[in-house]
């Protein structure tokens, strides 16, 4: 690890010198590339220099433990006691910084929530899950833009898709993808029996123009009159848009806006992100349908998390975490679980990289 850190520090010094070269002013592309590299390496180098300073201080104080002056020896003992955990923390921070970066971590996301097994109750819970993410996003000062929604007759949703924009959105929410299982007594249940329903969540990194190239000749675009419950509050013109990407067979429909252009723009956003998902899954030699990997079939037996309302309990089955603040969680206070998931997968990544880590 430390040979790698020395190499990183050497490269940082080299990039810093290159950035101070006046001739670079005539090459804005190279300047931008080097600036980004400098910022990335700088985070690692700052932590490495902090680590080296701590290690030097610790070594000096360990030598003073045997000083003939008892007062100096006692002071050194206190410093060693303070510095050892700081050095351990700095070591772990360095290990995390050296982990391969997920190229999608800085991206915005498409949040897709769909009702799974459970009929109307699944649709009601899908709407509640979406509101939960909306409340969390508001606290993060992220922007949530509704792209598409298919309501059901019970006041829930069959499917809802939104763009979530902000700082490191994908990094924060990527572990939310999967089957979310709810256990509770539905409002329509007259016998007071607990029902089990599911909702599927997909978290897709937003595709940028540089990520996905779409040939217009490979698209079939159809416009039609949108429909809706009771015919109220929906378009009365042919402004709904269906885009079919012929090579992949992907189909996206948007009908929420009265403007055909706006519906087309939203549909293209969704299409690009879904195509990016396919490209990345192939590159990673994963399943050809990453969304299926994320959410499975929506069957009750598949789940990453269970929301048990009668007991006010939430359990994340991937990491064995249970909390008893379900009402708060549904209000968007999901940080505790997100933090625990992030720590778990970081530790798994450290083990995979061969770093010795403590549970």
C-alpha positions as CSV (number, residue, x, y, z in Angstrom):
1,X,0.0,0.0,0.0
2,X,2.7,2.5,1.0
3,X,4.7,2.0,-2.3
4,X,1.5,2.9,-4.1
5,X,1.0,6.0,-1.9
6,X,4.6,7.1,-2.6
7,X,3.9,6.8,-6.3
8,X,0.7,8.8,-5.9
9,X,2.5,11.6,-4.1
10,X,5.2,11.6,-6.8
11,X,2.6,11.9,-9.5
12,X,0.8,14.7,-7.5
13,X,4.0,16.7,-7.4
14,X,4.5,16.2,-11.1
15,X,1.0,17.3,-12.0
16,X,1.3,20.4,-9.7
17,X,4.5,21.4,-11.5
18,X,2.8,20.9,-14.9
19,X,-0.1,23.0,-13.9
20,X,2.2,25.9,-13.1
21,X,3.7,25.8,-16.6
22,X,2.6,29.0,-18.5
23,X,2.5,27.1,-21.8
24,X,-0.5,25.1,-20.5
25,X,-2.7,28.2,-20.9
26,X,-3.0,27.5,-24.6
27,X,-4.4,24.0,-24.0
28,X,-7.6,24.3,-22.0
29,X,-8.5,20.6,-22.5
30,X,-5.2,19.4,-21.0
31,X,-5.5,22.0,-18.2
32,X,-8.9,20.8,-17.3
33,X,-7.8,17.1,-17.3
34,X,-4.8,17.9,-15.1
35,X,-6.8,20.0,-12.8
36,X,-9.2,17.1,-12.2
37,X,-6.4,14.7,-11.6
38,X,-4.7,17.2,-9.2
39,X,-8.0,17.4,-7.2
40,X,-8.3,13.6,-7.0
41,X,-4.7,13.0,-6.1
42,X,-4.7,15.9,-3.6
43,X,-7.3,14.2,-1.4
44,X,-5.1,11.1,-1.1
45,X,-1.9,13.1,-0.7
46,X,-3.3,15.2,2.1
47,X,-4.4,12.1,4.0
48,X,-1.0,10.4,3.4
49,X,0.9,13.4,4.7
50,X,-1.4,13.5,7.7
51,X,-0.7,9.8,8.2
52,X,3.1,10.3,8.0
53,X,3.0,13.2,10.5
54,X,1.0,11.1,12.9
55,X,3.4,8.2,12.5
56,X,6.4,10.4,13.2
57,X,4.8,12.0,16.3
58,X,3.9,8.5,17.6
59,X,7.4,7.2,17.1
60,X,8.9,10.3,18.9
61,X,6.5,9.9,21.9
62,X,7.2,6.2,22.2
63,X,10.9,7.0,22.6
64,X,10.0,9.5,25.4
65,X,8.2,6.8,27.3
66,X,11.6,5.7,28.7
67,X,12.8,9.2,29.6
68,X,14.3,9.6,33.0
69,X,12.0,12.6,33.7
70,X,8.8,11.0,35.0
71,X,6.7,14.0,34.0
72,X,7.9,13.8,30.4
73,X,7.3,10.1,30.4
74,X,3.7,10.5,31.6
75,X,3.0,13.2,29.0
76,X,4.4,10.9,26.3
77,X,2.2,8.1,27.6
78,X,-0.9,10.3,27.2
79,X,0.2,11.3,23.7
80,X,0.7,7.7,22.6
81,X,-2.8,6.9,23.9
82,X,-4.2,9.7,21.8
83,X,-2.2,9.1,18.7
84,X,-2.6,5.4,18.2
85,X,-6.3,5.5,17.4
86,X,-5.8,8.5,15.2
87,X,-3.2,6.7,13.2
88,X,-5.5,3.7,12.9
89,X,-8.3,5.9,11.6
90,X,-5.9,7.6,9.2
91,X,-4.7,4.2,7.9
92,X,-8.3,3.1,7.2
93,X,-9.1,6.5,5.5
94,X,-6.1,5.9,3.2
95,X,-7.3,2.4,2.4
96,X,-10.7,3.7,1.4
97,X,-9.2,6.4,-0.7
98,X,-7.1,3.8,-2.6
99,X,-10.2,1.8,-3.5
100,X,-11.2,1.9,-7.2
101,X,-13.7,4.6,-7.7
102,X,-17.2,3.9,-9.0
103,X,-17.4,6.1,-12.1
104,X,-21.1,6.7,-11.5
105,X,-20.8,8.0,-7.9
106,X,-20.9,11.7,-8.8
107,X,-23.9,11.3,-11.1
108,X,-27.5,12.2,-10.8
109,X,-30.0,9.3,-11.0
110,X,-33.2,8.0,-12.4
111,X,-35.2,6.7,-9.5
112,X,-37.8,4.1,-10.6
113,X,-40.3,2.7,-8.1
114,X,-42.8,0.0,-9.2
115,X,-45.5,-1.9,-7.5
116,X,-44.7,-5.6,-7.2
117,X,-46.7,-8.4,-5.7
118,X,-49.7,-7.4,-3.6
119,X,-52.2,-5.6,-5.9
120,X,-53.5,-2.2,-4.7
121,X,-51.6,-2.4,-1.4
122,X,-48.3,-2.7,-3.3
123,X,-49.3,0.4,-5.3
124,X,-50.0,2.4,-2.2
125,X,-46.7,1.4,-0.6
126,X,-44.9,2.3,-3.9
127,X,-46.3,5.8,-3.5
128,X,-45.1,5.9,0.1
129,X,-41.6,4.7,-0.7
130,X,-41.3,7.4,-3.4
131,X,-42.4,10.1,-0.9
132,X,-39.9,8.8,1.5
133,X,-37.1,9.4,-1.0
134,X,-38.6,12.8,-1.9
135,X,-38.4,13.8,1.8
136,X,-34.8,12.6,2.1
137,X,-33.8,14.4,-1.1
138,X,-35.3,17.7,0.2
139,X,-33.1,17.4,3.3
140,X,-30.1,16.9,1.0
141,X,-31.1,19.9,-1.1
142,X,-31.4,17.7,-4.1
143,X,-34.0,18.4,-6.9
144,X,-36.6,15.7,-7.8
145,X,-38.2,16.1,-11.2
146,X,-41.1,13.8,-11.9
147,X,-40.7,12.2,-15.4
148,X,-43.4,9.6,-15.5
149,X,-46.2,8.3,-13.3
150,X,-48.9,5.6,-13.7
151,X,-51.5,5.9,-10.9
152,X,-53.7,3.0,-9.8
153,X,-57.4,3.3,-8.8
154,X,-56.7,3.0,-5.1
155,X,-54.6,6.2,-5.0
156,X,-51.2,4.5,-5.3
157,X,-49.0,4.1,-8.3
158,X,-48.2,1.3,-10.6
159,X,-44.9,3.0,-11.6
160,X,-43.2,6.3,-10.9
161,X,-40.0,7.6,-12.5
162,X,-38.1,10.7,-11.4
163,X,-34.8,12.4,-12.0
164,X,-32.9,13.2,-8.8
165,X,-30.3,15.9,-9.2
166,X,-27.7,17.0,-6.7
167,X,-24.3,16.2,-5.1
168,X,-23.2,12.5,-5.2
169,X,-26.8,11.3,-5.5
170,X,-25.9,7.9,-7.1
171,X,-23.2,7.3,-4.4
172,X,-25.7,7.9,-1.6
173,X,-28.7,5.9,-3.0
174,X,-27.2,3.1,-5.1
175,X,-27.7,0.5,-2.4
176,X,-31.4,1.2,-2.4
177,X,-32.0,-0.8,-5.5
178,X,-33.9,-4.1,-5.0
179,X,-37.1,-5.5,-3.6
180,X,-38.6,-3.7,-0.6
181,X,-41.2,-5.9,1.3
182,X,-43.9,-4.4,3.4
183,X,-45.9,-6.3,6.1
184,X,-49.0,-4.5,7.4
185,X,-52.8,-4.5,7.6
186,X,-54.1,-2.8,4.5
187,X,-56.8,-0.1,4.8
188,X,-59.2,-2.4,2.9
189,X,-58.6,-5.4,5.2
190,X,-61.8,-6.0,7.3
191,X,-60.4,-9.0,9.3
192,X,-57.3,-7.2,10.6
193,X,-54.9,-9.6,8.9
194,X,-51.4,-8.6,8.0
195,X,-50.6,-8.7,4.3
196,X,-47.2,-8.9,2.6
197,X,-46.6,-6.9,-0.5
198,X,-43.5,-5.8,-2.5
199,X,-42.2,-2.7,-4.3
200,X,-39.2,-2.7,-6.6
201,X,-36.7,0.1,-6.7
202,X,-34.1,0.8,-9.4
203,X,-31.4,3.4,-9.1
204,X,-29.9,4.2,-12.6
205,X,-27.1,6.7,-13.1
206,X,-28.0,9.5,-15.4
207,X,-26.7,9.1,-18.9
208,X,-24.7,12.1,-20.3
209,X,-24.4,12.8,-24.0
210,X,-20.8,11.6,-23.8
211,X,-21.9,8.3,-22.3
212,X,-24.5,7.2,-24.9
213,X,-24.7,8.0,-28.6
214,X,-28.1,7.5,-30.1
215,X,-28.6,7.4,-33.9
216,X,-31.9,9.2,-34.6
217,X,-32.5,6.7,-37.5
218,X,-32.7,3.9,-34.9
219,X,-35.6,5.6,-33.1
220,X,-39.3,5.2,-33.7
221,X,-41.3,8.1,-32.2
222,X,-45.0,7.9,-31.9
223,X,-47.4,10.6,-30.6
224,X,-50.9,9.9,-29.3
225,X,-53.5,11.3,-27.0
226,X,-52.8,10.4,-23.4
227,X,-55.3,8.8,-21.1
228,X,-56.0,9.1,-17.4
229,X,-58.5,8.4,-14.7
230,X,-61.8,10.0,-15.5
231,X,-60.3,12.0,-18.4
232,X,-59.6,14.9,-16.1
233,X,-56.3,16.8,-15.9
234,X,-54.8,15.1,-18.8
235,X,-53.9,16.1,-22.3
236,X,-56.6,16.8,-24.9
237,X,-54.1,16.9,-27.7
238,X,-51.8,14.3,-29.2
239,X,-48.9,15.3,-27.0
240,X,-48.1,11.9,-25.3
241,X,-44.8,10.4,-26.7
242,X,-43.7,6.8,-27.1
243,X,-40.0,6.3,-28.1
244,X,-38.8,2.9,-29.3
245,X,-35.1,2.2,-29.6
246,X,-35.2,-0.3,-32.4
247,X,-31.8,-2.1,-31.9
248,X,-32.4,-2.8,-28.2
249,X,-36.2,-3.0,-28.2
250,X,-36.4,-0.5,-25.3
251,X,-39.7,1.4,-25.1
252,X,-40.3,4.6,-23.1
253,X,-43.6,6.4,-22.8
254,X,-44.1,9.9,-21.4
255,X,-47.5,11.6,-21.2
256,X,-47.4,13.8,-18.1
257,X,-46.8,17.1,-19.8
258,X,-49.2,19.0,-22.1
259,X,-46.3,19.8,-24.3
260,X,-45.2,17.2,-26.8
261,X,-41.7,18.6,-26.8
262,X,-41.4,18.3,-23.0
263,X,-42.7,14.7,-23.1
264,X,-40.2,13.9,-25.8
265,X,-37.3,15.4,-23.8
266,X,-38.3,13.4,-20.6
267,X,-38.6,10.2,-22.6
268,X,-35.1,10.7,-24.1
269,X,-33.6,11.2,-20.6
270,X,-35.1,7.9,-19.5
271,X,-34.1,6.1,-22.7
272,X,-30.5,7.3,-22.5
273,X,-30.1,6.2,-18.9
274,X,-31.6,2.8,-19.7
275,X,-29.2,2.4,-22.6
276,X,-26.3,3.4,-20.5
277,X,-27.3,0.8,-18.0
278,X,-27.1,-1.9,-20.7
279,X,-23.7,-0.7,-22.0
280,X,-22.2,-0.7,-18.5
281,X,-23.7,-4.1,-17.6
282,X,-22.1,-5.6,-20.7
283,X,-18.8,-4.0,-20.0
284,X,-18.8,-5.4,-16.5
285,X,-19.8,-8.8,-17.8
286,X,-22.9,-8.8,-15.6
287,X,-26.4,-9.9,-16.4
288,X,-27.6,-8.3,-19.7
289,X,-30.5,-6.7,-17.8
290,X,-29.1,-4.8,-14.8
291,X,-32.5,-3.8,-13.7
292,X,-33.5,-7.4,-13.3
293,X,-30.4,-7.9,-11.2
294,X,-31.5,-4.9,-9.1
295,X,-35.1,-5.8,-8.5
296,X,-35.5,-9.5,-9.3
297,X,-39.1,-10.5,-10.2
298,X,-40.8,-8.6,-7.4
299,X,-41.9,-11.8,-5.7
300,X,-42.6,-11.7,-2.0
301,X,-39.7,-14.2,-1.2
302,X,-37.1,-11.8,-2.8
303,X,-36.2,-8.8,-0.7
304,X,-33.4,-6.6,0.4
305,X,-35.5,-5.0,3.2
306,X,-38.6,-5.6,5.2
307,X,-40.9,-2.8,6.5
308,X,-42.9,-4.4,9.4
309,X,-45.6,-1.8,10.4
310,X,-47.3,-3.7,13.2
311,X,-43.9,-3.9,15.0
312,X,-42.6,-0.5,13.9
313,X,-39.6,-2.4,12.6
314,X,-37.3,-2.1,9.6
315,X,-34.8,-4.9,8.7
316,X,-32.1,-4.7,6.0
317,X,-31.4,-8.4,5.2
318,X,-28.1,-7.8,3.4
319,X,-26.3,-6.5,6.5
320,X,-28.5,-7.9,9.3
321,X,-29.5,-4.5,10.5
322,X,-32.8,-3.9,12.4
323,X,-34.1,-0.5,13.6
324,X,-37.3,0.3,15.4
325,X,-37.9,3.8,14.1
326,X,-40.0,2.9,11.1
327,X,-42.3,5.9,11.2
328,X,-39.2,8.2,11.2
329,X,-37.7,6.2,8.4
330,X,-40.8,6.7,6.2
331,X,-40.5,10.4,6.8
332,X,-37.2,10.4,5.0
333,X,-34.9,9.9,8.0
334,X,-32.9,7.1,6.3
335,X,-29.4,8.2,7.0
336,X,-28.6,5.5,9.6
337,X,-29.4,2.7,7.2
338,X,-27.6,4.4,4.3
339,X,-24.5,4.9,6.4
340,X,-24.5,1.3,7.6
341,X,-24.8,0.0,4.0
342,X,-22.0,2.2,2.9
343,X,-19.7,1.0,5.7
344,X,-20.5,-2.6,5.0
345,X,-19.8,-2.4,1.3
346,X,-16.6,-0.4,1.9
347,X,-15.4,-3.1,4.3
348,X,-16.2,-5.8,1.7
349,X,-14.3,-3.8,-0.9
350,X,-11.3,-3.5,1.4
351,X,-11.2,-7.2,2.0
352,X,-11.4,-7.8,-1.8
353,X,-8.4,-5.5,-2.3
354,X,-6.5,-7.5,0.3
355,X,-6.4,-4.9,3.1
356,X,-6.7,-6.2,6.6
357,X,-9.7,-4.6,8.2
358,X,-11.4,-4.9,11.5
359,X,-15.2,-5.5,11.7
